[in-house]
């Protein structure tokens, strides 16, 4: 699907792709980072539009709400008792950690992401799920994230991610999303992704962020984040509320589309009644991937008979970009356009990514009549001049005759 799955994400997406590293001390709670208890959205409001306004969610919900779509949320579990998730469709899911089940969330990211997808609250900055009638199936691969991570921890996390994908395949999940952006791939993960492609399971993941203030990565390997860098995975980068790309995002030809990664009202698992505007000060491809999963669920709901290739084609071909046929490494095929993707009719003539139905289109055959060839006349310039000269000479001769005639009469 390239051109021809978190707070763990907040942590793991920032890791250097080097062979070995010692991560600095980090908060072990997602909510301490993304939605702290002392955050005040009234006195310190978000700057710019909220993410669901950027996506035109109100219009999109006139066409689809995600009903009938089961989203495998591969993260830290989900707390279904949060106020924003009351009435939401949340299944028991699966737990690949040593915790108390997939409907518990010690880290907090899974609950926040679930609220992005199916949550609902009132208030000045209400939580509004992108696909409110979809079903969340929590697939728990993270529990208590250590402050210091080593290569062994990352490899174990990749292994649990692979287990989660395989479980989703075996349990008829429609799409899975992860906010993980691992610094390298692993055989077990690559095998799970290949199996998902063969079985028709769509995987959505973040393209990742730069790891420091250093210069842009020099090689493709430096820019790779996994599972997003596997060809069949739908890779999502983030844009700011005004639609601009961010210098903090990794830019590569692995990026498929962009989605809002900032100003997202969501649940805080620190308190069952607390919510806040997540990421007021920065944009994140982790958040963008979750938003993209919500949009994909809307499109799947409207077109239940279409497979991943057609669903992602709809998302790409209708994405908002400056030039219809132009791809770029900053935002891929452009910013997601939910209403456009839902209502798109594929006739094979749209500019941009290739249609899975029509492929590359040949130039249309000429219709009409050939214009007969005209032999060039080497005298086309001199002939008119000759006529002009002749006319001028005649006029001069006539004038002389008239003058002579006048003199003769005077005599």
URCOR-V633651 format. One record per pair of residues at least 12 apart in sequence whose C-alpha atoms are under 7 Angstrom apart, sorted by the first residue. I is the first residue (numbers start at 1). GAP is how many residues later the second one is. Records with the same first field share a line. If there is no record, write none. Layout:
I: GAP + GAP
This chain:
1: 230 + 231 + 308
2: 229 + 252 + 254
5: 69 + 172 + 173 + 174 + 175 + 199 + 200 + 222
6: 69 + 70 + 103 + 104 + 173 + 174
7: 23 + 102
8: 137 + 172
9: 170 + 171 + 172 + 277
12: 168 + 169 + 170
13: 167 + 168 + 169 + 195 + 196
14: 195 + 197
15: 168 + 196
16: 167 + 195
17: 166 + 167 + 205
20: 131
21: 129
22: 127 + 128
23: 125 + 126
24: 124
25: 122 + 123
26: 121
27: 120
28: 117 + 118 + 119
29: 78 + 79
30: 77 + 78 + 79
31: 77 + 237 + 238 + 239
34: 244 + 245
35: 233 + 241 + 243
41: 235 + 236
46: 217 + 234
48: 193 + 194
49: 192
50: 191 + 213 + 214
51: 190 + 209 + 211 + 212 + 213
54: 187
55: 281 + 282 + 283
57: 73
59: 280
60: 278 + 279
64: 234 + 237 + 238
65: 66 + 67 + 68 + 233
66: 65 + 66 + 67 + 68 + 231 + 232 + 235
67: 66 + 67 + 234
68: 66 + 233
69: 65 + 66 + 105 + 228 + 231 + 232
70: 64 + 65 + 66 + 67 + 103 + 104 + 105
71: 64 + 65 + 66 + 102 + 103 + 104 + 105
72: 64 + 65 + 66 + 67 + 96 + 101 + 103 + 104 + 105
73: 63 + 64 + 65 + 66 + 103 + 104 + 105
74: 64 + 65 + 66 + 67 + 90 + 102 + 103 + 104
75: 35 + 64 + 65 + 66 + 67 + 103
76: 29 + 31 + 32 + 33 + 34 + 64 + 65 + 66 + 67
77: 25 + 26 + 27 + 28 + 33 + 34 + 61 + 62 + 63
78: 24 + 25 + 26 + 27 + 32 + 33 + 36 + 60
79: 24 + 25 + 26 + 32
80: 23
81: 191
82: 190 + 191
83: 189 + 190
84: 31 + 35 + 36 + 37 + 183
85: 30 + 34 + 35
88: 30 + 31
89: 45 + 46 + 47
90: 45 + 46 + 47
91: 45 + 46
92: 45 + 46
93: 44 + 45 + 46
94: 44 + 45 + 46
95: 44 + 45 + 46
96: 44 + 45 + 64
97: 43 + 44 + 45 + 46
99: 44
102: 36 + 37 + 38
106: 37 + 38
107: 36 + 37
108: 161
111: 156 + 158
112: 154 + 155 + 156 + 157
113: 177
115: 14 + 151 + 152
116: 12 + 13 + 14 + 150
117: 12 + 13 + 14 + 15 + 177
118: 12 + 13 + 14 + 15 + 16
119: 13
125: 140
126: 139
127: 138 + 139
130: 164 + 165
131: 163 + 166 + 167
139: 25
141: 19 + 20
158: 28 + 31
159: 29 + 30
162: 26 + 27 + 30
165: 27
166: 26
169: 27 + 32
174: 27 + 28
175: 26 + 27 + 28
176: 26 + 27 + 28
177: 26 + 27 + 28 + 113 + 116
178: 26 + 27
179: 26 + 27 + 107 + 110
180: 25 + 26
181: 25 + 26 + 27 + 44 + 45 + 46
182: 43 + 44
183: 41 + 42 + 43
184: 41 + 42
185: 41 + 42
197: 35
200: 107 + 108
201: 107
202: 106
203: 30 + 31
204: 29 + 30 + 31 + 85 + 89
205: 22 + 23 + 28 + 29 + 30 + 31 + 84
206: 22 + 29 + 30 + 31 + 79 + 80 + 83
207: 18 + 21 + 28 + 29 + 30 + 43 + 48 + 78
208: 17 + 29 + 41 + 42 + 77
209: 39 + 40 + 41 + 76
210: 38 + 39 + 40
223: 27 + 29
229: 25
234: 22
235: 19 + 20 + 21 + 22
236: 19 + 20 + 21 + 22 + 23 + 49 + 52 + 53
237: 12 + 18 + 20 + 21 + 22 + 48 + 51 + 94
238: 20 + 21 + 22 + 23 + 45 + 46 + 47 + 50
239: 19 + 20 + 21 + 22 + 44
240: 20 + 21 + 22 + 43
241: 19 + 21
245: 85 + 86
251: 78 + 79
252: 77
253: 76
255: 74 + 76 + 77
256: 76 + 77
257: 59 + 74 + 75 + 76 + 77 + 78 + 79
258: 73 + 74 + 76 + 77 + 78
259: 29 + 32 + 33 + 76 + 77
260: 28
261: 22 + 23 + 24 + 26 + 27
262: 16 + 17 + 18 + 20 + 21 + 22
263: 14 + 15 + 16 + 17
264: 13 + 14 + 15
265: 12 + 13
266: 12
295: 43
299: 12 + 42 + 43
302: 40
309: 47
310: 46
313: 42
314: 27 + 30
315: 21 + 26
316: 17 + 37
317: 35 + 36
318: 19 + 22 + 23
319: 14 + 15 + 16 + 17 + 18
320: 14 + 15 + 16 + 17
321: 12 + 13 + 14
324: 27 + 28
325: 26 + 27
326: 26
